[in-house]
Amino acid sequence: MLRCCITLSKTQHEIENEYAWIDLPRLLELSGERRAKELIENIEVSSFPHYSDPKVRESIMERLQSKLPKPPKEPPKSAEEQYQALLARMKAGG
């Protein structure tokens, strides 16, 4: 909604209540741009194995990984759990 407001230079109220005045060709153009961007990303992914430049491959991987959901943070461990983990590490290492 915010992007639509910025692109059309209208407030949210104007867009919601005066929908007859929305520039529909401009909205179609925006949806076409979004679709084109998705197609380009799909082409990059499908041609990924053929890129020999490691920087290009890395940038594609970073872009894809940034879109993945982030794992939830681990809840903080209690003092007892931290102590048990330390003991387990010490036993495994020595």
C-alpha positions in Angstrom: 0.0 0.0 0.0 2.8 2.4 0.9 4.5 1.9 -2.4 1.3 2.5 -4.2 0.8 5.8 -2.2 4.3 6.9 -3.1 4.1 6.0 -6.7 0.8 7.6 -7.3 1.4 10.6 -5.0 -1.8 9.9 -3.1 -2.6 9.4 0.5 -3.9 6.0 1.7 -7.3 7.7 2.3 -7.4 8.9 -1.3 -6.5 5.4 -2.6 -9.0 3.6 -0.5 -11.9 6.1 -0.9 -11.3 7.6 -4.3 -10.4 4.5 -6.2 -11.9 5.7 -9.4 -9.0 8.2 -9.7 -6.2 5.7 -9.4 -3.9 5.6 -12.4 -4.5 2.0 -13.4 -2.0 1.9 -16.3 0.7 2.9 -13.7 -0.4 0.2 -11.4 -0.2 -2.3 -14.2 3.3 -1.1 -15.1 4.3 -1.6 -11.5 3.0 -5.2 -11.4 4.8 -5.8 -14.8 8.0 -4.5 -13.2 7.6 -6.9 -10.3 6.9 -9.8 -12.6 10.0 -8.9 -14.7 12.1 -8.8 -11.6 10.9 -12.3 -10.6 11.6 -13.7 -14.0 15.2 -12.3 -14.0 15.8 -13.8 -10.6 14.5 -17.2 -11.9 16.9 -16.9 -14.8 19.8 -16.2 -12.5 18.9 -19.2 -10.4 18.6 -21.6 -13.3 21.8 -20.4 -14.9 23.7 -20.4 -11.6 25.7 -23.6 -12.3 27.1 -22.0 -15.5 28.6 -18.9 -13.9 32.3 -19.2 -13.5 32.9 -15.9 -11.7 32.9 -16.7 -7.9 31.7 -13.1 -7.1 28.6 -13.5 -9.2 27.8 -16.8 -7.7 28.3 -15.5 -4.2 26.1 -12.4 -4.8 23.3 -14.7 -6.1 23.6 -17.0 -3.1 23.6 -14.0 -0.7 20.5 -12.5 -2.4 18.6 -15.9 -2.1 19.7 -16.5 1.5 18.5 -13.0 2.5 15.0 -13.9 1.4 14.9 -17.0 3.5 13.2 -16.8 6.9 15.6 -16.3 9.8 15.7 -19.1 12.4 14.2 -18.2 15.8 16.7 -17.2 18.4 17.6 -19.8 21.0 16.1 -18.9 24.4 18.8 -18.0 26.9 20.1 -21.0 28.9 19.9 -21.1 32.6 23.1 -21.2 34.7 22.7 -24.9 35.3 22.3 -25.6 31.5 25.4 -23.5 30.8 27.3 -25.4 33.4 26.2 -28.8 32.0 27.2 -27.7 28.5 30.6 -26.6 29.7 31.1 -30.0 31.5 30.1 -31.9 28.3 32.6 -29.8 26.3 35.4 -30.4 28.8 34.7 -34.2 28.9 34.7 -34.4 25.1 37.9 -32.4 24.7 40.0 -34.2 27.3 
